Amino acid sequence: MWNDIMLASLIALILGALLGATGVWIWLRQRGGAGGDSVAELKKENARFREEVNGHFVQTAELINQLTDSYKAVFDHLSEGADKLVDEDAVRERMPRVGDHEVRLKHIGSRGEGDS
């Protein structure tokens, strides 16, 4: 009798382990399939995002180049205008007041402290 109980318990244990393992395997397989799809989707989304970031920085670089070209055009225009329009005597008169500051058109064209 003791052997019959041990044999029945052993068979029940093996069947329970097999049923449990089968259930876990099915659950992991279903979960893994959905997880695999979401990983692929996340990779696609990441690739789209990276492409968008790359496009953003390419456009930023192009706009900065345009801005630099515009700044150069304004600088050239002001330089040509200063050469043609600013009286050299007025520049020499006002330059000492600028001191060690960087010379800018704002200083050259501004009225002196004593001028009204």
Secondary structure, 3 states (H helix, E strand, C coil): CHHHHHHHHHHHHHHHHHHHHHHHHHHHHHHHHHHHHHHHHHHHHHHHHHHHHHHHHHHHHHHHHHHHHHHHHHHHHHHHHHHHHCCHHHHHHHHHHHCCCCCCHHHHHCCCCCCC
